[in-house]
Amino acid sequence: MTQIHCRTVKIGGSIGIILPKEIVRKDDIKPNQELSVEIKKQLKVRDVFGMFPEWKADTQKLKNEARKGWD
């Protein structure tokens, strides 16, 4: 199994992915061949902010804890 990161492209009314030629050669992929694809959408940092509202921490407390070992 080969894992790659790729970007989607609009093809007519659909969305597709383009496989790099190195992967096509390495895995001997032919036109009209059936493939199994696992979709995992990558999160962006901005999507993560606000996901855990109960994790509110006082920033001054965090800075003080980080400085404890500096003395």
mmCIF file as gemmi writes it, N, C-alpha and C atoms, coordinates in Angstrom:
data_model
loop_
_atom_site.group_PDB
_atom_site.id
_atom_site.type_symbol
_atom_site.label_atom_id
_atom_site.label_alt_id
_atom_site.label_comp_id
_atom_site.label_asym_id
_atom_site.label_entity_id
_atom_site.label_seq_id
_atom_site.pdbx_PDB_ins_code
_atom_site.Cartn_x
_atom_site.Cartn_y
_atom_site.Cartn_z
_atom_site.occupancy
_atom_site.B_iso_or_equiv
_atom_site.pdbx_formal_charge
_atom_site.auth_seq_id
_atom_site.auth_asym_id
_atom_site.pdbx_PDB_model_num
ATOM 1 N N . MET Axp A 1 ? 0.847 -1.18 0 1 0 ? 1 A 1
ATOM 2 C CA . MET Axp A 1 ? 0 0 0 1 0 ? 1 A 1
ATOM 3 C C . MET Axp A 1 ? 0.891 1.241 0 1 0 ? 1 A 1
ATOM 4 N N . THR Axp A 2 ? 0.541 2.195 -0.812 1 0 ? 2 A 1
ATOM 5 C CA . THR Axp A 2 ? 1.275 3.452 -0.901 1 0 ? 2 A 1
ATOM 6 C C . THR Axp A 2 ? 0.398 4.569 -0.363 1 0 ? 2 A 1
ATOM 7 N N . GLN Axp A 3 ? 0.976 5.428 0.465 1 0 ? 3 A 1
ATOM 8 C CA . GLN Axp A 3 ? 0.23 6.567 0.995 1 0 ? 3 A 1
ATOM 9 C C . GLN Axp A 3 ? 0.814 7.841 0.394 1 0 ? 3 A 1
ATOM 10 N N . ILE Axp A 4 ? -0.066 8.68 -0.149 1 0 ? 4 A 1
ATOM 11 C CA . ILE Axp A 4 ? 0.378 9.949 -0.724 1 0 ? 4 A 1
ATOM 12 C C . ILE Axp A 4 ? -0.523 11.072 -0.214 1 0 ? 4 A 1
ATOM 13 N N . HIS Axp A 5 ? -0.027 12.274 -0.285 1 0 ? 5 A 1
ATOM 14 C CA . HIS Axp A 5 ? -0.831 13.455 -0.008 1 0 ? 5 A 1
ATOM 15 C C . HIS Axp A 5 ? -1.057 14.139 -1.342 1 0 ? 5 A 1
ATOM 16 N N . CYS Axp A 6 ? -2.311 14.467 -1.634 1 0 ? 6 A 1
ATOM 17 C CA . CYS Axp A 6 ? -2.604 15.082 -2.917 1 0 ? 6 A 1
ATOM 18 C C . CYS Axp A 6 ? -3.679 16.141 -2.74 1 0 ? 6 A 1
ATOM 19 N N . ARG Axp A 7 ? -3.892 16.884 -3.771 1 0 ? 7 A 1
ATOM 20 C CA . ARG Axp A 7 ? -4.873 17.963 -3.764 1 0 ? 7 A 1
ATOM 21 C C . ARG Axp A 7 ? -5.98 17.598 -4.754 1 0 ? 7 A 1
ATOM 22 N N . THR Axp A 8 ? -7.205 17.958 -4.412 1 0 ? 8 A 1
ATOM 23 C CA . THR Axp A 8 ? -8.321 17.667 -5.306 1 0 ? 8 A 1
ATOM 24 C C . THR Axp A 8 ? -8.366 18.687 -6.442 1 0 ? 8 A 1
ATOM 25 N N . VAL Axp A 9 ? -8.944 18.268 -7.555 1 0 ? 9 A 1
ATOM 26 C CA . VAL Axp A 9 ? -9.125 19.159 -8.712 1 0 ? 9 A 1
ATOM 27 C C . VAL Axp A 9 ? -10.557 19.003 -9.218 1 0 ? 9 A 1
ATOM 28 N N . LYS Axp A 10 ? -11.105 20.084 -9.757 1 0 ? 10 A 1
ATOM 29 C CA . LYS Axp A 10 ? -12.451 20.039 -10.315 1 0 ? 10 A 1
ATOM 30 C C . LYS Axp A 10 ? -12.349 19.538 -11.756 1 0 ? 10 A 1
ATOM 31 N N . ILE Axp A 11 ? -13.126 18.494 -12.06 1 0 ? 11 A 1
ATOM 32 C CA . ILE Axp A 11 ? -13.156 17.917 -13.4 1 0 ? 11 A 1
ATOM 33 C C . ILE Axp A 11 ? -14.623 17.862 -13.811 1 0 ? 11 A 1
ATOM 34 N N . GLY Axp A 12 ? -15.046 18.821 -14.618 1 0 ? 12 A 1
ATOM 35 C CA . GLY Axp A 12 ? -16.456 18.911 -14.981 1 0 ? 12 A 1
ATOM 36 C C . GLY Axp A 12 ? -17.275 19.217 -13.742 1 0 ? 12 A 1
ATOM 37 N N . GLY Axp A 13 ? -18.272 18.382 -13.461 1 0 ? 13 A 1
ATOM 38 C CA . GLY Axp A 13 ? -19.098 18.559 -12.271 1 0 ? 13 A 1
ATOM 39 C C . GLY Axp A 13 ? -18.616 17.726 -11.103 1 0 ? 13 A 1
ATOM 40 N N . SER Axp A 14 ? -17.483 17.065 -11.253 1 0 ? 14 A 1
ATOM 41 C CA . SER Axp A 14 ? -16.963 16.18 -10.21 1 0 ? 14 A 1
ATOM 42 C C . SER Axp A 14 ? -15.676 16.739 -9.615 1 0 ? 14 A 1
ATOM 43 N N . ILE Axp A 15 ? -15.212 16.067 -8.599 1 0 ? 15 A 1
ATOM 44 C CA . ILE Axp A 15 ? -13.911 16.388 -8.003 1 0 ? 15 A 1
ATOM 45 C C . ILE Axp A 15 ? -13.072 15.127 -8.105 1 0 ? 15 A 1
ATOM 46 N N . GLY Axp A 16 ? -11.826 15.291 -8.522 1 0 ? 16 A 1
ATOM 47 C CA . GLY Axp A 16 ? -10.948 14.135 -8.676 1 0 ? 16 A 1
ATOM 48 C C . GLY Axp A 16 ? -9.592 14.407 -8.056 1 0 ? 16 A 1
ATOM 49 N N . ILE Axp A 17 ? -8.787 13.372 -8.045 1 0 ? 17 A 1
ATOM 50 C CA . ILE Axp A 17 ? -7.406 13.517 -7.595 1 0 ? 17 A 1
ATOM 51 C C . ILE Axp A 17 ? -6.489 13.064 -8.72 1 0 ? 17 A 1
ATOM 52 N N . ILE Axp A 18 ? -5.329 13.658 -8.759 1 0 ? 18 A 1
ATOM 53 C CA . ILE Axp A 18 ? -4.332 13.293 -9.765 1 0 ? 18 A 1
ATOM 54 C C . ILE Axp A 18 ? -3.241 12.499 -9.049 1 0 ? 18 A 1
ATOM 55 N N . LEU Axp A 19 ? -2.943 11.318 -9.552 1 0 ? 19 A 1
ATOM 56 C CA . LEU Axp A 19 ? -1.878 10.506 -8.976 1 0 ? 19 A 1
ATOM 57 C C . LEU Axp A 19 ? -0.548 10.879 -9.617 1 0 ? 19 A 1
ATOM 58 N N . PRO Axp A 20 ? 0.474 11.13 -8.818 1 0 ? 20 A 1
ATOM 59 C CA . PRO Axp A 20 ? 1.787 11.452 -9.389 1 0 ? 20 A 1
ATOM 60 C C . PRO Axp A 20 ? 2.327 10.292 -10.227 1 0 ? 20 A 1
ATOM 61 N N . LYS Axp A 21 ? 3.017 10.635 -11.313 1 0 ? 21 A 1
ATOM 62 C CA . LYS Axp A 21 ? 3.487 9.584 -12.232 1 0 ? 21 A 1
ATOM 63 C C . LYS Axp A 21 ? 4.443 8.61 -11.55 1 0 ? 21 A 1
ATOM 64 N N . GLU Axp A 22 ? 5.193 9.08 -10.537 1 0 ? 22 A 1
ATOM 65 C CA . GLU Axp A 22 ? 6.108 8.176 -9.829 1 0 ? 22 A 1
ATOM 66 C C . GLU Axp A 22 ? 5.331 7.052 -9.127 1 0 ? 22 A 1
ATOM 67 N N . ILE Axp A 23 ? 4.183 7.409 -8.555 1 0 ? 23 A 1
ATOM 68 C CA . ILE Axp A 23 ? 3.345 6.419 -7.866 1 0 ? 23 A 1
ATOM 69 C C . ILE Axp A 23 ? 2.709 5.482 -8.883 1 0 ? 23 A 1
ATOM 70 N N . VAL Axp A 24 ? 2.248 6.048 -9.995 1 0 ? 24 A 1
ATOM 71 C CA . VAL Axp A 24 ? 1.632 5.232 -11.053 1 0 ? 24 A 1
ATOM 72 C C . VAL Axp A 24 ? 2.627 4.194 -11.557 1 0 ? 24 A 1
ATOM 73 N N . ARG Axp A 25 ? 3.864 4.616 -11.769 1 0 ? 25 A 1
ATOM 74 C CA . ARG Axp A 25 ? 4.907 3.673 -12.238 1 0 ? 25 A 1
ATOM 75 C C . ARG Axp A 25 ? 5.249 2.647 -11.166 1 0 ? 25 A 1
ATOM 76 N N . LYS Axp A 26 ? 5.466 3.141 -9.943 1 0 ? 26 A 1
ATOM 77 C CA . LYS Axp A 26 ? 5.893 2.255 -8.85 1 0 ? 26 A 1
ATOM 78 C C . LYS Axp A 26 ? 4.855 1.166 -8.569 1 0 ? 26 A 1
ATOM 79 N N . ASP Axp A 27 ? 3.57 1.552 -8.547 1 0 ? 27 A 1
ATOM 80 C CA . ASP Axp A 27 ? 2.506 0.596 -8.226 1 0 ? 27 A 1
ATOM 81 C C . ASP Axp A 27 ? 1.868 -0.021 -9.472 1 0 ? 27 A 1
ATOM 82 N N . ASP Axp A 28 ? 2.428 0.285 -10.65 1 0 ? 28 A 1
ATOM 83 C CA . ASP Axp A 28 ? 1.95 -0.27 -11.921 1 0 ? 28 A 1
ATOM 84 C C . ASP Axp A 28 ? 0.433 -0.081 -12.082 1 0 ? 28 A 1
ATOM 85 N N . ILE Axp A 29 ? -0.014 1.166 -11.93 1 0 ? 29 A 1
ATOM 86 C CA . ILE Axp A 29 ? -1.436 1.483 -12.051 1 0 ? 29 A 1
ATOM 87 C C . ILE Axp A 29 ? -1.754 1.752 -13.519 1 0 ? 29 A 1
ATOM 88 N N . LYS Axp A 30 ? -2.819 1.121 -13.998 1 0 ? 30 A 1
ATOM 89 C CA . LYS Axp A 30 ? -3.229 1.236 -15.398 1 0 ? 30 A 1
ATOM 90 C C . LYS Axp A 30 ? -4.553 2.002 -15.499 1 0 ? 30 A 1
ATOM 91 N N . PRO Axp A 31 ? -4.857 2.59 -16.667 1 0 ? 31 A 1
ATOM 92 C CA . PRO Axp A 31 ? -6.153 3.253 -16.856 1 0 ? 31 A 1
ATOM 93 C C . PRO Axp A 31 ? -7.306 2.277 -16.652 1 0 ? 31 A 1
ATOM 94 N N . ASN Axp A 32 ? -8.398 2.774 -16.107 1 0 ? 32 A 1
ATOM 95 C CA . ASN Axp A 32 ? -9.617 1.988 -15.847 1 0 ? 32 A 1
ATOM 96 C C . ASN Axp A 32 ? -9.423 0.877 -14.825 1 0 ? 32 A 1
ATOM 97 N N . GLN Axp A 33 ? -8.363 0.932 -14.069 1 0 ? 33 A 1
ATOM 98 C CA . GLN Axp A 33 ? -8.131 -0.053 -13.016 1 0 ? 33 A 1
ATOM 99 C C . GLN Axp A 33 ? -8.854 0.395 -11.752 1 0 ? 33 A 1
ATOM 100 N N . GLU Axp A 34 ? -9.471 -0.533 -11.042 1 0 ? 34 A 1
ATOM 101 C CA . GLU Axp A 34 ? -10.156 -0.186 -9.797 1 0 ? 34 A 1
ATOM 102 C C . GLU Axp A 34 ? -9.144 -0.073 -8.673 1 0 ? 34 A 1
ATOM 103 N N . LEU Axp A 35 ? -9.292 1.005 -7.877 1 0 ? 35 A 1
ATOM 104 C CA . LEU Axp A 35 ? -8.417 1.24 -6.743 1 0 ? 35 A 1
ATOM 105 C C . LEU Axp A 35 ? -9.264 1.429 -5.496 1 0 ? 35 A 1
ATOM 106 N N . SER Axp A 36 ? -8.705 1.121 -4.353 1 0 ? 36 A 1
ATOM 107 C CA . SER Axp A 36 ? -9.358 1.38 -3.081 1 0 ? 36 A 1
ATOM 108 C C . SER Axp A 36 ? -8.705 2.626 -2.489 1 0 ? 36 A 1
ATOM 109 N N . VAL Axp A 37 ? -9.524 3.625 -2.148 1 0 ? 37 A 1
ATOM 110 C CA . VAL Axp A 37 ? -9.008 4.897 -1.662 1 0 ? 37 A 1
ATOM 111 C C . VAL Axp A 37 ? -9.583 5.171 -0.278 1 0 ? 37 A 1
ATOM 112 N N . GLU Axp A 38 ? -8.716 5.54 0.664 1 0 ? 38 A 1
ATOM 113 C CA . GLU Axp A 38 ? -9.159 5.926 1.996 1 0 ? 38 A 1
ATOM 114 C C . GLU Axp A 38 ? -9.073 7.448 2.078 1 0 ? 38 A 1
ATOM 115 N N . ILE Axp A 39 ? -10.18 8.08 2.441 1 0 ? 39 A 1
ATOM 116 C CA . ILE Axp A 39 ? -10.229 9.537 2.501 1 0 ? 39 A 1
ATOM 117 C C . ILE Axp A 39 ? -10.005 9.993 3.94 1 0 ? 39 A 1
ATOM 118 N N . LYS Axp A 40 ? -8.994 10.824 4.143 1 0 ? 40 A 1
ATOM 119 C CA . LYS Axp A 40 ? -8.736 11.443 5.439 1 0 ? 40 A 1
ATOM 120 C C . LYS Axp A 40 ? -8.479 12.911 5.19 1 0 ? 40 A 1
ATOM 121 N N . LYS Axp A 41 ? -9.424 13.735 5.564 1 0 ? 41 A 1
ATOM 122 C CA . LYS Axp A 41 ? -9.285 15.17 5.348 1 0 ? 41 A 1
ATOM 123 C C . LYS Axp A 41 ? -8.318 15.725 6.382 1 0 ? 41 A 1
ATOM 124 N N . GLN Axp A 42 ? -7.333 16.485 5.929 1 0 ? 42 A 1
ATOM 125 C CA . GLN Axp A 42 ? -6.353 17.06 6.841 1 0 ? 42 A 1
ATOM 126 C C . GLN Axp A 42 ? -6.924 18.309 7.487 1 0 ? 42 A 1
ATOM 127 N N . LEU Axp A 43 ? -6.785 18.373 8.823 1 0 ? 43 A 1
ATOM 128 C CA . LEU Axp A 43 ? -7.259 19.536 9.557 1 0 ? 43 A 1
ATOM 129 C C . LEU Axp A 43 ? -6.281 20.688 9.422 1 0 ? 43 A 1
ATOM 130 N N . LYS Axp A 44 ? -6.821 21.863 9.356 1 0 ? 44 A 1
ATOM 131 C CA . LYS Axp A 44 ? -5.992 23.063 9.378 1 0 ? 44 A 1
ATOM 132 C C . LYS Axp A 44 ? -6.002 23.586 10.801 1 0 ? 44 A 1
ATOM 133 N N . VAL Axp A 45 ? -4.967 24.287 11.186 1 0 ? 45 A 1
ATOM 134 C CA . VAL Axp A 45 ? -4.849 24.788 12.546 1 0 ? 45 A 1
ATOM 135 C C . VAL Axp A 45 ? -6.06 25.636 12.926 1 0 ? 45 A 1
ATOM 136 N N . ARG Axp A 46 ? -6.529 26.456 12.014 1 0 ? 46 A 1
ATOM 137 C CA . ARG Axp A 46 ? -7.671 27.321 12.34 1 0 ? 46 A 1
ATOM 138 C C . ARG Axp A 46 ? -8.935 26.517 12.631 1 0 ? 46 A 1
ATOM 139 N N . ASP Axp A 47 ? -9.041 25.283 12.082 1 0 ? 47 A 1
ATOM 140 C CA . ASP Axp A 47 ? -10.198 24.431 12.345 1 0 ? 47 A 1
ATOM 141 C C . ASP Axp A 47 ? -10.165 23.86 13.76 1 0 ? 47 A 1
ATOM 142 N N . VAL Axp A 48 ? -8.983 23.754 14.34 1 0 ? 48 A 1
ATOM 143 C CA . VAL Axp A 48 ? -8.823 23.157 15.66 1 0 ? 48 A 1
ATOM 144 C C . VAL Axp A 48 ? -9.21 24.137 16.766 1 0 ? 48 A 1
ATOM 145 N N . PHE Axp A 49 ? -8.945 25.421 16.564 1 0 ? 49 A 1
ATOM 146 C CA . PHE Axp A 49 ? -9.264 26.411 17.582 1 0 ? 49 A 1
ATOM 147 C C . PHE Axp A 49 ? -10.76 26.4 17.879 1 0 ? 49 A 1
ATOM 148 N N . GLY Axp A 50 ? -11.081 26.367 19.153 1 0 ? 50 A 1
ATOM 149 C CA . GLY Axp A 50 ? -12.468 26.372 19.587 1 0 ? 50 A 1
ATOM 150 C C . GLY Axp A 50 ? -13.095 25.003 19.675 1 0 ? 50 A 1
ATOM 151 N N . MET Axp A 51 ? -12.361 23.941 19.34 1 0 ? 51 A 1
ATOM 152 C CA . MET Axp A 51 ? -12.919 22.595 19.403 1 0 ? 51 A 1
ATOM 153 C C . MET Axp A 51 ? -13.098 22.12 20.842 1 0 ? 51 A 1
ATOM 154 N N . PHE Axp A 52 ? -12.28 22.642 21.762 1 0 ? 52 A 1
ATOM 155 C CA . PHE Axp A 52 ? -12.326 22.194 23.149 1 0 ? 52 A 1
ATOM 156 C C . PHE Axp A 52 ? -12.521 23.4 24.073 1 0 ? 52 A 1
ATOM 157 N N . PRO Axp A 53 ? -13.727 23.95 24.132 1 0 ? 53 A 1
ATOM 158 C CA . PRO Axp A 53 ? -13.931 25.156 24.942 1 0 ? 53 A 1
ATOM 159 C C . PRO Axp A 53 ? -13.695 24.935 26.428 1 0 ? 53 A 1
ATOM 160 N N . GLU Axp A 54 ? -13.816 23.698 26.9 1 0 ? 54 A 1
ATOM 161 C CA . GLU Axp A 54 ? -13.598 23.414 28.323 1 0 ? 54 A 1
ATOM 162 C C . GLU Axp A 54 ? -12.114 23.426 28.693 1 0 ? 54 A 1
ATOM 163 N N . TRP Axp A 55 ? -11.236 23.532 27.728 1 0 ? 55 A 1
ATOM 164 C CA . TRP Axp A 55 ? -9.793 23.534 27.976 1 0 ? 55 A 1
ATOM 165 C C . TRP Axp A 55 ? -9.244 24.954 28.11 1 0 ? 55 A 1
ATOM 166 N N . LYS Axp A 56 ? -10.011 25.835 28.675 1 0 ? 56 A 1
ATOM 167 C CA . LYS Axp A 56 ? -9.535 27.211 28.821 1 0 ? 56 A 1
ATOM 168 C C . LYS Axp A 56 ? -8.506 27.257 29.939 1 0 ? 56 A 1
ATOM 169 N N . ALA Axp A 57 ? -7.313 27.701 29.627 1 0 ? 57 A 1
ATOM 170 C CA . ALA Axp A 57 ? -6.238 27.789 30.61 1 0 ? 57 A 1
ATOM 171 C C . ALA Axp A 57 ? -5.774 29.233 30.691 1 0 ? 57 A 1
ATOM 172 N N . ASP Axp A 58 ? -5.428 29.65 31.893 1 0 ? 58 A 1
ATOM 173 C CA . ASP Axp A 58 ? -4.906 30.983 32.101 1 0 ? 58 A 1
ATOM 174 C C . ASP Axp A 58 ? -3.491 31.028 31.526 1 0 ? 58 A 1
ATOM 175 N N . THR Axp A 59 ? -3.257 31.905 30.564 1 0 ? 59 A 1
ATOM 176 C CA . THR Axp A 59 ? -1.947 31.944 29.903 1 0 ? 59 A 1
ATOM 177 C C . THR Axp A 59 ? -0.834 32.332 30.868 1 0 ? 59 A 1
ATOM 178 N N . GLN Axp A 60 ? -1.132 33.2 31.827 1 0 ? 60 A 1
ATOM 179 C CA . GLN Axp A 60 ? -0.102 33.567 32.801 1 0 ? 60 A 1
ATOM 180 C C . GLN Axp A 60 ? 0.302 32.355 33.639 1 0 ? 60 A 1
ATOM 181 N N . LYS Axp A 61 ? -0.686 31.527 33.999 1 0 ? 61 A 1
ATOM 182 C CA . LYS Axp A 61 ? -0.389 30.301 34.754 1 0 ? 61 A 1
ATOM 183 C C . LYS Axp A 61 ? 0.528 29.385 33.939 1 0 ? 61 A 1
ATOM 184 N N . LEU Axp A 62 ? 0.215 29.244 32.664 1 0 ? 62 A 1
ATOM 185 C CA . LEU Axp A 62 ? 1.026 28.392 31.792 1 0 ? 62 A 1
ATOM 186 C C . LEU Axp A 62 ? 2.456 28.916 31.696 1 0 ? 62 A 1
ATOM 187 N N . LYS Axp A 63 ? 2.611 30.232 31.566 1 0 ? 63 A 1
ATOM 188 C CA . LYS Axp A 63 ? 3.958 30.819 31.484 1 0 ? 63 A 1
ATOM 189 C C . LYS Axp A 63 ? 4.722 30.608 32.783 1 0 ? 63 A 1
ATOM 190 N N . ASN Axp A 64 ? 4.047 30.789 33.918 1 0 ? 64 A 1
ATOM 191 C CA . ASN Axp A 64 ? 4.699 30.589 35.215 1 0 ? 64 A 1
ATOM 192 C C . ASN Axp A 64 ? 5.167 29.146 35.382 1 0 ? 64 A 1
ATOM 193 N N . GLU Axp A 65 ? 4.336 28.183 34.958 1 0 ? 65 A 1
ATOM 194 C CA . GLU Axp A 65 ? 4.713 26.774 35.065 1 0 ? 65 A 1
ATOM 195 C C . GLU Axp A 65 ? 5.913 26.465 34.17 1 0 ? 65 A 1
ATOM 196 N N . ALA Axp A 66 ? 5.94 27.07 32.992 1 0 ? 66 A 1
ATOM 197 C CA . ALA Axp A 66 ? 7.041 26.829 32.058 1 0 ? 66 A 1
ATOM 198 C C . ALA Axp A 66 ? 8.343 27.405 32.597 1 0 ? 66 A 1
ATOM 199 N N . ARG Axp A 67 ? 8.27 28.481 33.35 1 0 ? 67 A 1
ATOM 200 C CA . ARG Axp A 67 ? 9.47 29.139 33.874 1 0 ? 67 A 1
ATOM 201 C C . ARG Axp A 67 ? 10.025 28.461 35.136 1 0 ? 67 A 1
ATOM 202 N N . LYS Axp A 68 ? 9.28 27.576 35.759 1 0 ? 68 A 1
ATOM 203 C CA . LYS Axp A 68 ? 9.706 26.949 37.018 1 0 ? 68 A 1
ATOM 204 C C . LYS Axp A 68 ? 11.095 26.317 36.901 1 0 ? 68 A 1
ATOM 205 N N . GLY Axp A 69 ? 11.368 25.664 35.818 1 0 ? 69 A 1
ATOM 206 C CA . GLY Axp A 69 ? 12.656 24.984 35.664 1 0 ? 69 A 1
ATOM 207 C C . GLY Axp A 69 ? 13.81 25.88 35.295 1 0 ? 69 A 1
ATOM 208 N N . TRP Axp A 70 ? 13.574 27.164 35.071 1 0 ? 70 A 1
ATOM 209 C CA . TRP Axp A 70 ? 14.628 28.076 34.622 1 0 ? 70 A 1
ATOM 210 C C . TRP Axp A 70 ? 15.452 28.639 35.759 1 0 ? 70 A 1
ATOM 211 N N . ASP Axp A 71 ? 15.028 28.474 36.999 1 0 ? 71 A 1
ATOM 212 C CA . ASP Axp A 71 ? 15.764 29.07 38.14 1 0 ? 71 A 1
ATOM 213 C C . ASP Axp A 71 ? 17.015 28.333 38.481 1 0 ? 71 A 1
